[in-house]
Structure formats: structure tokens, C-alpha cells
Amino acid sequence: MNFEKSQTVLPHEEVVDFVPDAVLIVDDNGTVARANRAAAALLGYERHAVEGRGVLDFLPSFDWNLTRLPSETPGLGSTHTAGLRTIARTCDGRTFTTDISTMRLDRDVPYENIPYGSSLVISLRDVTPAEDAQAALSRSLLQAEAVLRTASEALIGTDTDGRIDLVNPAAARLLGGKASELGGSELLTRLTPLGHDGEPLDAESTPWALALRTGRTSRLPGQELRTSDGTRLTADVAVRPVTEAGRIVGAVVALTDRRPYESLADEYLAAQTRSVRHHEAELAGQQQRTDRAVEHAGELTDFLSGPLMAALHHLHAETSRLAGDSSRPLWPEATDSLEALAADLRMIMALVNARSQPYRPDSTPAGPQRRTVLIDDVVQAGLKAATTFAGPAHVRFSVHAPRFAVHVDADDMTTAVGRLIAEVIHTEDDSDALGPHHVFVAALQQRSLLRIEVRGPYSGGVREHFGIARGIAEAHGGTLHTHRAPGDSGSTYVLELPAVVQNDAVAGPDATASAALRPTGRHRSLTA
């Protein structure tokens, strides 16, 4: 309630109650003599809780001297304070911020419903909501300023004429100037969009001009721009018009500079190029090493199949001729030694022949050629093949092979059985080389599995035999395991194949060819 320019008698109490501001009438002692409804609601909720109490109970920082009579009595209705902001306190102790205005009363004039001696009228207005709103606005401005300062995007605000009225630090760096210098200048003079031909766009075709004219948001990725100093750059441009009461009052232009991303892309491309060149050099070196290895393997193969094999053939022929020459009889021990040497030479020739085939990197290994045969024929053929691989001939066999038919590659299985027998009777001790050796061979049927066990007195000494047998097992989809009993120097090899086992005694027409079973060299492609 504003008491300025008031030169009339104070209205009745009903009129004072109608005033929206809280009004307190204070006497010379600083006691609240009257309080209107707004004051009662603001300070105590009941009129009797406010009236009769000191004004300092409600306005702790109120100037007490305002209630005293001055030396020179001013005119009626003279206002000593107006718009003074202070802290008020309610009857329950709550405090709030208020604006107060005061007016001194003429103590010689009687006022209706106002006690005699009242000297001051105080008007209070609660400004807490306004202060809260002001604080919220200040916080919002601080947050908006922080966002604008820390944003990596360049943000530019323009008015309806396309003049700059807001820039953040990123935009100032992009445009090449200070915010104080950029304000009020036309955005088109600071930043010029370029067309597909590299020529500047006219003023009406710029993204912000279109947004101000149509009121629609636009987003242009990869827009070519040119700054006032001639720098060309690529940026993603987003323009959003600003409206107030349904009317366009400006636009906000957001620019995302693509140059850092292009720099990162160039660095990544350069790193990938260096990596590719490094790998190309590594591949070239590896190819050279591979070519040298293939060339060396070819030379070794030619030597094995040529001069070495010819020498072994000649040595085997001479040894066999001496052992079997009846015109010059030898003592029995010498004959046995010659026969053992001839057997060893046959084994060496078989091993050399197994490794003397030329290596072709682009060749596809041949798979098993399955047919239905009798398992006991396969085992018997393996026993005969073992004499070629093993060397010494003094071997006693214990064979357990029922007559049941299996569907396998018979030649490869013959080779596998012969190699395993040679493995278990081979020894590096010359004193035991002549035997006799006892070898146990068994073929068993376990559901759809074919199980072949070979057990002998030694643990093997030629890695070639075991490698070839394992390659054959893997080619058939089976496994090869080794077992050794405690305290026994020999080994037991278990070959298991998932073969189709038939219980018929006669395997069919293919079984008549079982006598032609022989070890084959096709397994070499499986173990390469």
C-alpha cells in the first residue's frame, strides 16, 4: 500500500481491511494498535495475536525512532520510508523478506476506530515469491551461461534481421573475434555458406534466412562454409527459429566443426596404411621363406627318391643275395644277421618311400575310400605289411579277430595295423633286435565302433609309424590312444573308428577281394 501523496483522513477500518497489503497501526510506544485482515493472515492468523504486541516482535530490524515525535512536526500524511526491504517474523517464529512503507499520523486529529496516540501506519508486502523467482532466474542464467561456455558446438543467436546478438566462446573462436566485437554484426558477413559449386549463397538462401522466413527447423550435415578471414571449413549446421507469443523474434544457429573429426580420420587412415604396408612386407618375407622351404623340400624329395633310394635298393639286393647264396654257405649267426639287415633295409626303404612324395601346397588330400570288408582279412593283411615296416622277422602273434564285416578304407586300415605292429616291436637295443617278439592283436565290435588293439613288448622308437597311424584314424573320424601298464616296458595302442559294423558272416562281393589288401601310401596326404 503506497501512502505517498495521501493528504486525506485515513479511511474507516472496513476500507483498511479491503487493502491487499498488510497494514499495521503503531502507537507512540511501538505497540501495534490495529492490524487489518491481511496483516493478521500474514503475521499471526488471528487479529488478537498481532494487536497489543510490540512492532519489533514482527520487524526485528525496524527503526524505533520512526515512532517518536520529531522536533518539527511534518505535514499530515508525510511518508518517512518507502520500499524499505527488511526481514519480518510471524507469531510462530517463521521469517520472510518484506518491503515496508510508513506514514506518520497527525496526533491532534481524531481518527475513527483508531486509538488516540497512534503515530505511525506501516504497510508490509511479502516479496519472498519474487525473491525466489529472481533467485531461480539467476540460477537459470548461470546454468545457461555455463552450458554455453562449455558447449563444444558453436552457438550463435540472431535477431530477425540476421544480426548477431549472442555467441558462445566456441562460436567466437570459429568466427575469429571477440563476443563484444561480434555483437550487432550481420552473420552473413562473418560466415558465408557455399553452394555445391563452391560459390557463396545469396542472403535469402542461407539456412538462417530460410528459418526466419519459414519458421521451420533445418539441419544440414557437411555444409561448406567460409569465414570472414577466408578460412574454409566443413560443419554440420542446425538452425532453430525462436518464437515469442507466436511471432518469430530470432534464430539460434548451431555449428559442429568437422575439422577435428576429419583430422582423426586422416590419422586413422594413415595408421591403417602403415599397418597394411607392414603386413605386406611381412607376407612378402613369409612368402620368400615358404618358397625356400618348398624348394628345399623338393631337393630333399629328389634326393630321397633318387640317389638314396637307389643306394638302399642296391644295399638291400646285395644283403639279400649274400644271405640266400647257397654256393657260399655262412655260419647260422651270420645268416641271421644278414636277414635282419635285409629286413631293416626294407623298413628304411618303406619309411623313405613314405616321405619321398613331392609336396604340392594346392593339392586336396584324398579322403578314405570306404568299402565293406571282413575285419579278420584286414588284420591278416596288416600282419604281412608289418614285416615290411618292422625289420626283424622273429615275431609271434596272438590274434583275436572275429569274422564280422566293417565299412572302412581297407588299404589304409592295413597300413595302420602294420605300422602299429612295427611300433611295438621296434627297439634301439641291438641285443634284442632279433626277438622273438610276442605281439597281441585284437579286433572288437562295440556297437557302431570298430576297436583294434595292438600290444607289444616295446614302447616304440620310430615316430613315423605312430604319426601315420594317427593320421589314418583322424581321416576316418576316429582316435588313437596309447596305454602302458605299470611295470611293463611295452605299450598298447587302441584304434577306435566310427565304422558301420555288420554282423553277417559274409560281407558281400567286395569281401572276395580281401586277398588283395595291401598297405597304401594315400595316408601321406592325411598327415602332411
FIVOZA-670874 format. One record per residue (C-alpha): residue number from 1; chain; z, y, x. Coordinates in nm, 3 decimals. Example, Ala and Ser with C-alpha at 12.3 -4.5 7.8 and 13.67 -1.06 7.14 Angstrom:
     n   chain         z         y         x
     1       A     0.780    -0.450     1.230
     2       A     0.714    -0.106     1.367
END
This chain:
     n   chain         z         y         x
     1       A     0.000     0.000     0.000
     2       A    -0.107     0.330     0.151
     3       A     0.122     0.625     0.085
     4       A    -0.097     0.883     0.261
     5       A    -0.189     1.195     0.061
     6       A     0.071     1.097    -0.204
     7       A     0.227     1.418    -0.342
     8       A     0.337     1.288    -0.683
     9       A     0.659     1.141    -0.817
    10       A     0.698     0.767    -0.742
    11       A     0.577     0.557    -1.040
    12       A     0.801     0.351    -1.260
    13       A     0.932     0.014    -1.143
    14       A     0.677    -0.173    -1.355
    15       A     0.399     0.006    -1.177
    16       A     0.551    -0.074    -0.837
    17       A     0.568    -0.441    -0.933
    18       A     0.197    -0.429    -1.005
    19       A     0.116    -0.326    -0.647
    20       A    -0.013    -0.630    -0.444
    21       A     0.170    -0.526    -0.126
    22       A     0.539    -0.594    -0.073
    23       A     0.740    -0.270    -0.128
    24       A     1.099    -0.215    -0.013
    25       A     1.305     0.100    -0.105
    26       A     1.578     0.161     0.153
    27       A     1.876     0.398     0.123
    28       A     2.034     0.612     0.391
    29       A     2.249     0.319     0.513
    30       A     1.946     0.100     0.579
    31       A     2.019    -0.123     0.277
    32       A     1.737    -0.249     0.058
    33       A     1.798    -0.081    -0.278
    34       A     1.491    -0.209    -0.460
    35       A     1.222    -0.475    -0.391
    36       A     0.915    -0.538    -0.601
    37       A     0.789    -0.881    -0.701
    38       A     0.554    -0.910    -0.405
    39       A     0.841    -0.836    -0.163
    40       A     1.066    -1.091    -0.335
    41       A     0.795    -1.356    -0.312
    42       A     0.721    -1.271     0.050
    43       A     1.079    -1.246     0.178
    44       A     1.315    -1.438    -0.049
    45       A     1.152    -1.578    -0.361
    46       A     1.428    -1.412    -0.569
    47       A     1.484    -1.037    -0.610
    48       A     1.865    -1.064    -0.576
    49       A     1.821    -1.250    -0.243
    50       A     1.646    -0.944    -0.098
    51       A     1.818    -0.645    -0.262
    52       A     2.153    -0.546    -0.112
    53       A     2.076    -0.676     0.238
    54       A     2.004    -0.467     0.545
    55       A     1.644    -0.391     0.625
    56       A     1.698    -0.520     0.979
    57       A     1.756    -0.866     0.833
    58       A     1.390    -0.867     0.732
    59       A     1.245    -0.636     1.001
    60       A     1.447    -0.703     1.319
    61       A     1.245    -0.456     1.530
    62       A     1.236    -0.179     1.266
    63       A     1.319     0.168     1.393
    64       A     1.657     0.256     1.242
    65       A     1.603     0.625     1.294
    66       A     1.342     0.630     1.020
    67       A     1.621     0.602     0.760
    68       A     1.809     0.906     0.893
    69       A     1.754     1.258     0.759
    70       A     1.562     1.467     1.012
    71       A     1.678     1.812     1.112
    72       A     1.385     1.970     0.940
    73       A     1.318     1.809     0.606
    74       A     0.946     1.742     0.580
    75       A     0.748     1.776     0.264
    76       A     0.761     1.528    -0.018
    77       A     0.578     1.209     0.050
    78       A     0.542     1.268     0.421
    79       A     0.445     0.934     0.588
    80       A     0.605     0.876     0.926
    81       A     0.439     0.540     1.008
    82       A     0.117     0.379     0.901
    83       A    -0.030     0.049     1.012
    84       A     0.257    -0.044     1.242
    85       A     0.238    -0.415     1.331
    86       A     0.568    -0.598     1.379
    87       A     0.744    -0.927     1.311
    88       A     0.910    -0.988     0.972
    89       A     1.168    -1.255     0.886
    90       A     1.227    -1.423     0.550
    91       A     1.560    -1.523     0.395
    92       A     1.519    -1.882     0.521
    93       A     1.452    -1.768     0.881
    94       A     1.072    -1.805     0.889
    95       A     0.891    -1.530     1.082
    96       A     0.543    -1.389     1.036
    97       A     0.332    -1.094     1.151
    98       A     0.309    -0.794     0.918
    99       A     0.166    -0.444     0.902
   100       A     0.411    -0.184     0.764
   101       A     0.373     0.170     0.633
   102       A     0.662     0.403     0.543
   103       A     0.708     0.712     0.327
   104       A     1.018     0.937     0.311
   105       A     1.154     1.033    -0.032
   106       A     1.292     1.372    -0.132
   107       A     1.665     1.301    -0.180
   108       A     1.701     1.615    -0.408
   109       A     1.457     1.476    -0.666
   110       A     1.586     1.209    -0.907
   111       A     1.354     0.907    -0.940
   112       A     1.351     0.677    -1.237
   113       A     1.513     0.333    -1.171
   114       A     1.572     0.422    -0.805
   115       A     1.934     0.466    -0.688
   116       A     2.035     0.810    -0.570
   117       A     2.037     0.847    -0.193
   118       A     1.734     0.627    -0.131
   119       A     1.539     0.787     0.150
   120       A     1.254     0.553     0.257
   121       A     0.980     0.338     0.100
   122       A     0.840     0.057     0.317
   123       A     0.516    -0.129     0.243
   124       A     0.463    -0.470     0.409
   125       A     0.138    -0.665     0.436
   126       A     0.128    -1.021     0.576
   127       A    -0.151    -1.037     0.834
   128       A    -0.087    -1.394     0.951
   129       A    -0.410    -1.532     0.792
   130       A    -0.610    -1.253     0.952
   131       A    -0.448    -1.320     1.289
   132       A    -0.514    -1.693     1.255
   133       A    -0.875    -1.623     1.168
   134       A    -0.903    -1.385     1.463
   135       A    -0.749    -1.644     1.697
   136       A    -0.981    -1.915     1.565
   137       A    -1.275    -1.683     1.613
   138       A    -1.164    -1.607     1.969
   139       A    -1.127    -1.976     2.044
   140       A    -1.470    -2.046     1.896
   141       A    -1.622    -1.769     2.106
   142       A    -1.456    -1.903     2.420
   143       A    -1.576    -2.257     2.344
   144       A    -1.927    -2.134     2.268
   145       A    -1.929    -1.936     2.593
   146       A    -1.808    -2.241     2.786
   147       A    -2.077    -2.457     2.628
   148       A    -2.345    -2.201     2.706
   149       A    -2.230    -2.165     3.066
   150       A    -2.205    -2.538     3.135
   151       A    -2.518    -2.646     2.946
   152       A    -2.791    -2.778     3.175
   153       A    -3.055    -2.663     2.929
   154       A    -3.181    -2.306     2.941
   155       A    -3.081    -2.141     2.610
   156       A    -3.246    -1.815     2.506
   157       A    -3.174    -1.622     2.187
   158       A    -3.432    -1.378     2.049
   159       A    -3.447    -1.135     1.759
   160       A    -3.726    -1.120     1.501
   161       A    -3.944    -0.922     1.743
   162       A    -3.917    -1.184     2.015
   163       A    -3.684    -0.977     2.232
   164       A    -3.412    -1.146     2.435
   165       A    -3.058    -1.088     2.312
   166       A    -2.883    -1.396     2.456
   167       A    -2.929    -1.601     2.774
   168       A    -2.704    -1.858     2.939
   169       A    -2.680    -1.894     3.322
   170       A    -2.937    -2.176     3.326
   171       A    -3.186    -1.957     3.141
   172       A    -3.116    -1.663     3.371
   173       A    -3.189    -1.881     3.677
   174       A    -3.506    -2.012     3.515
   175       A    -3.634    -1.667     3.421
   176       A    -3.538    -1.523     3.760
   177       A    -3.298    -1.241     3.674
   178       A    -2.951    -1.142     3.559
   179       A    -2.839    -1.164     3.198
   180       A    -2.782    -0.787     3.185
   181       A    -3.137    -0.726     3.307
   182       A    -3.298    -0.975     3.070
   183       A    -3.137    -0.841     2.752
   184       A    -3.380    -0.641     2.536
   185       A    -3.695    -0.750     2.721
   186       A    -3.970    -0.944     2.547
   187       A    -3.951    -1.318     2.608
   188       A    -4.329    -1.340     2.635
   189       A    -4.327    -1.110     2.937
   190       A    -4.066    -1.329     3.109
   191       A    -4.200    -1.670     3.007
   192       A    -4.564    -1.737     2.921
   193       A    -4.674    -2.068     2.761
   194       A    -5.001    -2.209     2.893
   195       A    -5.266    -2.398     2.700
   196       A    -5.444    -2.722     2.793
   197       A    -5.696    -2.521     2.995
   198       A    -5.418    -2.350     3.194
   199       A    -5.478    -2.011     3.029
   200       A    -5.191    -1.815     2.868
   201       A    -5.147    -1.846     2.492
   202       A    -5.166    -1.534     2.280
   203       A    -4.847    -1.386     2.137
   204       A    -4.900    -1.528     1.788
   205       A    -4.947    -1.885     1.918
   206       A    -4.625    -1.912     2.121
   207       A    -4.370    -2.164     1.992
   208       A    -4.106    -1.897     1.917
   209       A    -4.355    -1.675     1.735
   210       A    -4.455    -1.969     1.514
   211       A    -4.089    -2.048     1.444
   212       A    -4.013    -1.684     1.349
   213       A    -4.318    -1.669     1.125
   214       A    -4.289    -2.009     0.951
   215       A    -3.913    -2.073     0.974
   216       A    -3.971    -2.430     1.094
   217       A    -3.815    -2.601     1.393
   218       A    -4.059    -2.715     1.661
   219       A    -4.031    -2.942     1.966
   220       A    -4.296    -2.950     2.238
   221       A    -4.246    -3.205     2.519
   222       A    -4.410    -3.136     2.854
   223       A    -4.512    -2.773     2.783
   224       A    -4.670    -2.592     3.074
   225       A    -4.503    -2.252     3.137
   226       A    -4.534    -1.966     3.382
   227       A    -4.252    -1.727     3.468
   228       A    -4.288    -1.357     3.544
   229       A    -4.293    -1.419     3.920
   230       A    -4.587    -1.660     3.886
   231       A    -4.392    -1.986     3.913
   232       A    -4.546    -2.267     3.708
   233       A    -4.327    -2.538     3.563
   234       A    -4.323    -2.812     3.303
   235       A    -4.044    -2.809     3.044
   236       A    -3.952    -2.959     2.709
   237       A    -3.939    -2.669     2.462
   238       A    -3.737    -2.676     2.137
   239       A    -3.730    -2.374     1.905
   240       A    -3.496    -2.337     1.605
   241       A    -3.502    -2.027     1.381
   242       A    -3.171    -1.854     1.299
   243       A    -3.123    -1.755     0.934
   244       A    -2.869    -1.532     0.763
   245       A    -2.847    -1.518     0.382
   246       A    -3.181    -1.697     0.362
   247       A    -3.351    -1.446     0.591
   248       A    -3.479    -1.518     0.946
   249       A    -3.292    -1.297     1.191
   250       A    -3.395    -1.459     1.520
   251       A    -3.458    -1.782     1.705
   252       A    -3.297    -1.998     1.973
   253       A    -3.525    -2.141     2.243
   254       A    -3.401    -2.442     2.444
   255       A    -3.585    -2.530     2.766
   256       A    -3.533    -2.853     2.964
   257       A    -3.685    -2.815     3.309
   258       A    -3.877    -3.130     3.405
   259       A    -3.899    -3.047     3.775
   260       A    -3.578    -3.234     3.876
   261       A    -3.698    -3.543     3.691
   262       A    -4.042    -3.517     3.847
   263       A    -3.878    -3.490     4.189
   264       A    -3.673    -3.802     4.119
   265       A    -3.986    -3.982     4.000
   266       A    -4.169    -3.885     4.319
   267       A    -3.879    -4.007     4.533
   268       A    -3.868    -4.335     4.339
   269       A    -4.245    -4.381     4.375
   270       A    -4.222    -4.313     4.749
   271       A    -3.938    -4.565     4.784
   272       A    -4.135    -4.826     4.590
   273       A    -4.441    -4.759     4.805
   274       A    -4.237    -4.810     5.122
   275       A    -4.090    -5.130     4.978
   276       A    -4.435    -5.263     4.886
   277       A    -4.569    -5.189     5.232
   278       A    -4.267    -5.359     5.389
   279       A    -4.319    -5.668     5.173
   280       A    -4.690    -5.668     5.251
   281       A    -4.608    -5.668     5.622
   282       A    -4.356    -5.948     5.569
   283       A    -4.611    -6.151     5.371
   284       A    -4.872    -6.096     5.639
   285       A    -4.628    -6.218     5.906
   286       A    -4.529    -6.514     5.691
   287       A    -4.895    -6.600     5.633
   288       A    -4.955    -6.594     6.007
   289       A    -4.660    -6.826     6.066
   290       A    -4.784    -7.055     5.788
   291       A    -5.134    -7.064     5.936
   292       A    -4.991    -7.152     6.277
   293       A    -4.774    -7.425     6.122
   294       A    -5.073    -7.569     5.933
   295       A    -5.279    -7.559     6.250
   296       A    -5.003    -7.734     6.443
   297       A    -4.965    -7.993     6.166
   298       A    -5.339    -8.056     6.177
   299       A    -5.330    -8.104     6.553
   300       A    -5.032    -8.340     6.520
   301       A    -5.208    -8.535     6.244
   302       A    -5.520    -8.568     6.456
   303       A    -5.308    -8.692     6.746
   304       A    -5.118    -8.944     6.530
   305       A    -5.426    -9.082     6.360
   306       A    -5.634    -9.071     6.677
   307       A    -5.510    -9.140     7.031
   308       A    -5.157    -9.252     6.934
   309       A    -5.270    -9.491     6.661
   310       A    -5.541    -9.633     6.890
   311       A    -5.284    -9.692     7.163
   312       A    -5.043    -9.858     6.919
   313       A    -5.321   -10.082     6.787
   314       A    -5.415   -10.183     7.141
   315       A    -5.050   -10.248     7.235
   316       A    -4.991   -10.450     6.916
   317       A    -5.305   -10.656     6.972
   318       A    -5.211   -10.734     7.335
   319       A    -4.850   -10.819     7.242
   320       A    -4.962   -11.049     6.959
   321       A    -5.219   -11.214     7.187
   322       A    -4.961   -11.284     7.456
   323       A    -4.713   -11.421     7.202
   324       A    -4.976   -11.650     7.048
   325       A    -5.167   -11.755     7.366
   326       A    -5.130   -12.133     7.391
   327       A    -5.311   -12.155     7.724
   328       A    -5.019   -11.982     7.899
   329       A    -4.700   -12.111     7.737
   330       A    -4.385   -11.898     7.784
   331       A    -4.023   -11.986     7.752
   332       A    -3.889   -11.959     7.394
   333       A    -3.685   -11.643     7.454
   334       A    -3.989   -11.455     7.592
   335       A    -4.198   -11.564     7.295
   336       A    -3.931   -11.441     7.052
   337       A    -3.913   -11.110     7.238
   338       A    -4.289   -11.066     7.220
   339       A    -4.289   -11.148     6.849
   340       A    -4.008   -10.894     6.794
   341       A    -4.203   -10.632     6.990
   342       A    -4.512   -10.703     6.781
   343       A    -4.304   -10.660     6.462
   344       A    -4.160   -10.334     6.592
   345       A    -4.511   -10.210     6.668
   346       A    -4.622   -10.297     6.313
   347       A    -4.329   -10.094     6.178
   348       A    -4.412    -9.799     6.407
   349       A    -4.776    -9.815     6.303
   350       A    -4.675    -9.811     5.936
   351       A    -4.449    -9.508     5.992
   352       A    -4.718    -9.322     6.185
   353       A    -4.973    -9.404     5.917
   354       A    -4.738    -9.270     5.650
   355       A    -4.722    -8.932     5.827
   356       A    -5.074    -8.908     5.962
   357       A    -5.244    -8.799     5.639
   358       A    -5.378    -8.441     5.653
   359       A    -5.170    -8.173     5.473
   360       A    -5.353    -7.980     5.201
   361       A    -5.144    -7.695     5.051
   362       A    -5.371    -7.660     4.748
   363       A    -5.371    -8.030     4.658
   364       A    -5.190    -8.150     4.346
   365       A    -4.963    -8.454     4.401
   366       A    -5.075    -8.761     4.214
   367       A    -4.822    -8.893     3.966
   368       A    -4.722    -9.256     3.910
   369       A    -4.994    -9.487     3.784
   370       A    -4.788    -9.698     3.543
   371       A    -4.883   -10.040     3.416
   372       A    -4.696   -10.341     3.279
   373       A    -4.594   -10.596     3.545
   374       A    -4.328   -10.863     3.598
   375       A    -4.031   -10.739     3.795
   376       A    -3.994   -11.058     3.998
   377       A    -4.355   -11.019     4.123
   378       A    -4.272   -10.662     4.227
   379       A    -3.964   -10.784     4.419
   380       A    -4.157   -11.064     4.594
   381       A    -4.429   -10.816     4.697
   382       A    -4.156   -10.588     4.831
   383       A    -4.015   -10.872     5.044
   384       A    -4.357   -10.923     5.202
   385       A    -4.401   -10.548     5.256
   386       A    -4.062   -10.534     5.433
   387       A    -4.199   -10.739     5.721
   388       A    -4.441   -10.455     5.791
   389       A    -4.173   -10.186     5.783
   390       A    -3.874   -10.374     5.932
   391       A    -3.986   -10.523     6.261
   392       A    -3.780   -10.839     6.336
   393       A    -3.864   -11.134     6.112
   394       A    -3.531   -11.327     6.117
   395       A    -3.414   -11.230     5.768
   396       A    -3.259   -11.445     5.495
   397       A    -3.298   -11.317     5.141
   398       A    -3.090   -11.376     4.832
   399       A    -3.300   -11.266     4.539
   400       A    -3.196   -11.234     4.176
   401       A    -3.492   -11.111     3.971
   402       A    -3.534   -11.249     3.615
   403       A    -3.881   -11.259     3.471
   404       A    -3.898   -10.955     3.248
   405       A    -4.176   -10.703     3.221
   406       A    -4.150   -10.334     3.309
   407       A    -4.387   -10.040     3.276
   408       A    -4.391    -9.877     3.622
   409       A    -4.619    -9.793     3.911
   410       A    -4.615   -10.138     4.069
   411       A    -4.757   -10.033     4.406
   412       A    -4.503    -9.756     4.454
   413       A    -4.218    -9.985     4.347
   414       A    -4.335   -10.245     4.601
   415       A    -4.325    -9.976     4.870
   416       A    -3.977    -9.861     4.761
   417       A    -3.830   -10.216     4.772
   418       A    -3.988   -10.284     5.112
   419       A    -3.860    -9.954     5.256
   420       A    -3.505   -10.016     5.131
   421       A    -3.502   -10.367     5.282
   422       A    -3.621   -10.225     5.615
   423       A    -3.347    -9.960     5.589
   424       A    -3.061   -10.209     5.551
   425       A    -3.173   -10.441     5.836
   426       A    -3.269   -10.178     6.092
   427       A    -3.027   -10.130     6.379
   428       A    -3.033    -9.946     6.709
   429       A    -2.839   -10.223     6.882
   430       A    -3.092   -10.443     7.071
   431       A    -2.850   -10.735     7.091
   432       A    -2.855   -10.778     6.713
   433       A    -3.218   -10.686     6.664
   434       A    -3.332   -11.046     6.624
   435       A    -3.092   -11.131     6.344
   436       A    -3.061   -11.336     6.146
   437       A    -3.003   -11.076     5.873
   438       A    -2.886   -11.155     5.522
   439       A    -3.029   -10.924     5.254
   440       A    -2.936   -10.934     4.886
   441       A    -3.194   -10.805     4.634
   442       A    -3.130   -10.794     4.258
   443       A    -3.327   -10.653     3.965
   444       A    -3.129   -10.592     3.646
   445       A    -3.207   -10.480     3.297
   446       A    -2.969   -10.225     3.139
   447       A    -3.100   -10.112     2.801
   448       A    -3.404    -9.897     2.884
   449       A    -3.313    -9.869     3.255
   450       A    -3.452   -10.069     3.543
   451       A    -3.187   -10.115     3.812
   452       A    -3.275   -10.254     4.158
   453       A    -3.001   -10.314     4.416
   454       A    -3.067   -10.378     4.786
   455       A    -2.772   -10.465     5.012
   456       A    -2.790   -10.543     5.383
   457       A    -2.575   -10.568     5.699
   458       A    -2.657   -10.221     5.839
   459       A    -2.644    -9.863     5.717
   460       A    -2.994    -9.770     5.820
   461       A    -3.131    -9.574     6.108
   462       A    -3.481    -9.460     6.008
   463       A    -3.469    -9.158     5.780
   464       A    -3.832    -9.212     5.691
   465       A    -3.756    -9.522     5.482
   466       A    -3.489    -9.358     5.264
   467       A    -3.692    -9.039     5.214
   468       A    -3.999    -9.227     5.089
   469       A    -3.793    -9.447     4.853
   470       A    -3.611    -9.143     4.710
   471       A    -3.943    -8.963     4.658
   472       A    -4.077    -9.260     4.460
   473       A    -3.760    -9.269     4.246
   474       A    -3.781    -8.897     4.168
   475       A    -4.151    -8.925     4.083
   476       A    -4.057    -9.188     3.820
   477       A    -3.778    -8.966     3.685
   478       A    -3.507    -9.188     3.835
   479       A    -3.239    -9.170     4.102
   480       A    -3.148    -9.343     4.429
   481       A    -2.782    -9.380     4.526
   482       A    -2.608    -9.523     4.833
   483       A    -2.282    -9.719     4.827
   484       A    -2.076    -9.854     5.115
   485       A    -1.788   -10.097     5.070
   486       A    -1.466   -10.029     5.267
   487       A    -1.460   -10.222     5.594
   488       A    -1.828   -10.316     5.562
   489       A    -2.084   -10.178     5.805
   490       A    -2.372   -10.231     5.565
   491       A    -2.497   -10.023     5.276
   492       A    -2.603   -10.084     4.918
   493       A    -2.891    -9.888     4.769
   494       A    -2.917    -9.860     4.390
   495       A    -3.252    -9.755     4.243
   496       A    -3.247    -9.667     3.871
   497       A    -3.562    -9.584     3.676
   498       A    -3.600    -9.495     3.306
   499       A    -3.870    -9.759     3.251
   500       A    -3.983    -9.923     2.929
   501       A    -3.840   -10.275     2.966
   502       A    -3.999   -10.565     2.778
   503       A    -3.814   -10.890     2.714
   504       A    -4.126   -11.106     2.675
   505       A    -4.178   -11.367     2.937
   506       A    -4.546   -11.280     2.964
   507       A    -4.630   -10.921     3.041
   508       A    -4.991   -10.931     2.933
   509       A    -5.328   -10.925     3.108
   510       A    -5.203   -10.687     3.376
   511       A    -4.948   -10.942     3.490
   512       A    -5.222   -11.169     3.622
   513       A    -5.290   -10.910     3.890
   514       A    -4.935   -10.927     4.025
   515       A    -5.051   -11.126     4.324
   516       A    -5.248   -10.819     4.438
   517       A    -4.941   -10.592     4.453
   518       A    -4.925   -10.406     4.782
   519       A    -4.747   -10.104     4.926
   520       A    -4.943    -9.785     4.880
   521       A    -4.950    -9.453     5.054
   522       A    -4.972    -9.238     4.739
   523       A    -4.598    -9.166     4.765
   524       A    -4.664    -8.934     5.057
   525       A    -4.774    -8.660     4.820
   526       A    -4.446    -8.700     4.632
   527       A    -4.225    -8.644     4.937
   528       A    -4.424    -8.368     5.104
END
